[in-house]
């Protein structure tokens, strides 16, 4: 700085030419002429860097009132635990405050507020999205301490590949049939049937050898004719990984801000979080028209999304499942035939044979012959089939 002052003074006093000064200061001759003029009019203080802006704030500096409001909002109970990216989006959506990420980060750092994200997803390569809404539905399940109560649980989710729209979410303690079926129920009820289903879960639709089909495969592909694609390569997991990363931060922060700490409460309130997420994050798909197949009166979701096992009746028309004896309530006994045994809390016990549904009667237990309450047996079987950890061997053939 002193060298600059000395050289410019030399130019003013005629001891140094403009060209020589420009070479020594590594500036253009035009800039040296400007400095000479400023030196003559305002003195050598004008050559001190920043002197002209001394006591001033940069023009893009946010007003003190706005800064204090942003800091107060971030320290409030609702926004305290929300990461900076989500906080910036909610400021624009909920508070009408639009601010760049860098400016917001600077404001929060000046107040001693942590701005780093706590979650980092795996670095998978991205797969190109589908073009139309409903062309592909992706489903996944992620275990995490979502509710911040120290107990990990599993979030089952589904989202449209083209737009990124979440179509259904459901919490369970384990990755289980109930979680996936509830996601499909929410999706089918709100949007209809997609053309294709895509999953990163190995063994979700077939066993490790690909020989036997699971219950989900029988429902999705067998009943509904929806194509299935397994994400069995690293390249195929990109979109699912992006959803898991963004939903992770959004939901965890949202639950903490709203005081939600148990699964039942979370499942009741998930629709609000889904709507908020979709309003903020959903992209416009390249084709506006939806290709979801709408539901009509011929579809009974309660029966379609029930637990189902393929069994065979005996010579009396009876069949055994989990050591309980059942009989199909039909005018003509269904003897030595393959049937589908369906049950859930919504439909009770049903049998499907030749595209017709029949009521099923509980006769007793194979072990002791006692007659149990049908409602108690239904509770047991539903819990075992819906909520047990997902397994590949979801078809069985128990014969008496």
Secondary structure, DSSP 8 states (H G I E B T S, - for coil): -HHHHHHHHHHHTTSS-HHHHHHHHT--HHHHHHHHHHHHHH-GGGGSTTGGGTT---TT---HHHHHHHHHHHTSTTTTTS-HHHHHHHIIIII-----HHHHHHHHHHTT---S-S------------SBTTS-EEEEEEEE-TTSSS--EEEEEEEETTT--EEEEEEESSSBHHHHHHHHHHHHHHT-B-SEEEE--TTSSB-TTS-SB-HHHIIIIIIT--EEEE--SGGGGHHHHHHHHHHHHHHHHHHHHTT--SHHHHHHHHHHHHHHHHHHH----SB-S---B---TT--HHHHTSEEEEEE--TTSEEEETTEEEEE--SS---S-EEEEEEETTTEEEEEETTEEEEEEEEEETTT-----HHHHHHHHHHHHHHSB--S--------
